Amino acid sequence: MLSRYFASKRNSPSPEDRVQASLADVADGACRTLHSSSQRHKPCARQLLEGLPQADRQETLTWMAQAFEVMSFPDTLLFDTALLLDRYYASLPKEDCNTAESQRRLLAAVCVALKTGSNAEPQLPLRQVVAHLGHDEVPFDDVIAAELIILRKLRFDVGTPTSRDFLEALGARLSNFQAPDRAQHLADFLLQLSLADAGLHYRYPHSMLAAAALLLALSVTCAPAAAQTAVLEDLELHFPEAADQHATLANCGRDLQSLWLMIFANQENMYLNHIRLKFSRTNYRSVSTVRPPGAPIAIVPSKAPGMSGVGQPEEQHAAPRLSKPSLDSSVIPRQDEGAAKQGPISFCLPCGRVWKLPDPHNGLCTHCGSQVEVVDPEAAEREVIRVVITELRFCLESPLKGPQSRERLYLIKRQLD
């Protein structure tokens, strides 16, 4: 646990480590407090998009990502500012804001985040930062007035933890397990991608979203199993009242992986393109060039502490679960002799489950909620074969080696059997 980890640093020769050791008595309790604060102030995605339409929010995220990089602001400031703005707009009635007003609010949120959320001191005085970001077009006094409006709307309750804060806390012990630093960068990349999807970013507790991103990154980078166990142990500190969080964590991991797959093929979104370009650089270990796995990764080991049974549903699938595709057009059953003998079946393309007719409840997969299709058994078998071929091709082309590749090949072999 975190408390033992920090306590082990008390006799370290490093002054920095001995300072961190002072956190031993409060670390575990702080996790619960931070999680509670995050949940209490997390905005509703629906109300957010009513106050700030998706197109406007994407434009705001793009501006922040580009401007903050020019100003050499830390990545934490992007999350701090985005959360402030999202909380503010989620608390407003639906309204039409003119460009000047939106710009003042954006600069005001940056000011608040710089004062409360970032550990790094800006290189310039705040007045010059505002002048530079606003191209000398927005009076500083107007920005300060907008800052006061935001603070009053949020009842001066700012500095709430972000998903990035939880990522840092959950990754604190990874250095003890020789986890590749590329995993931390990949998890950060996934979290910054999730900002583009307000529905996903605010669907799960931010501590769980950060854990899912980190566990997914650890799996993809073939980190030791002990590193994943450490993350799960520390995640439990945030949910002491819940006996079983593994199902929600697994769903969060699948949703995050699906977003990664979708974004990997999307070259049109300016914000996503900027994040991809940023994380393709060597100081980020070029993690945005890593190809997302097409089949689901069991981000929680089957023998995870306090989470027994996690991972087992993944092994029961008849085919690897893909990211949820568009199922607008149904598969037309073939009326051949084989189908006539066996009869049609219900088939869920995303997770590969099959049922004998009648359909599952309301025609929806009882596991993933996707719309099932009535197909003949041969059509379902052809789809499984197509998925297997895709996975084999990925394994041959993937730069990943070692236990993960062997595990993927083993799962493919089970599908062929």
Secondary structure, 3 states (H helix, E strand, C coil): CHHHHHHCCCCCCCHHHHHHHCCCCCHHHHHHHHHHHHHHHCCCHHHHHHHCCHHHHHHHHHHHHHHHHHCCCCHHHHHHHHHHHHHHHHCCCCCCCCHHHHHHHHHHHHHHHHHHCCCCCCCCCHHHHHHHHCCCCCCHHHHHHHHHHHHHHCCCCCCCCCHHHHHHHHCCCHHHHCCCHHHHHHHHHHHHHHCCCHHHHCCCCHHHHHHHHHHHHHHHCCCCHHHHHHHHHHHHCCCCCCCCCHHHHHHHHHHHHHHHHHHHHCCCCHHHHHHHHHCCCHHHCCHHHCCCCCCCCCCCCCEECCEECCCHHHHCCCCCCCCCCCCCCCCCCCCCHHHHHHCCEEECCCCCCEEECCCCHHHECCCCCCECEEECHHHHHHHHHHHHHHHHHHHHHCCCCCHHHHHHHHHHHHHHC
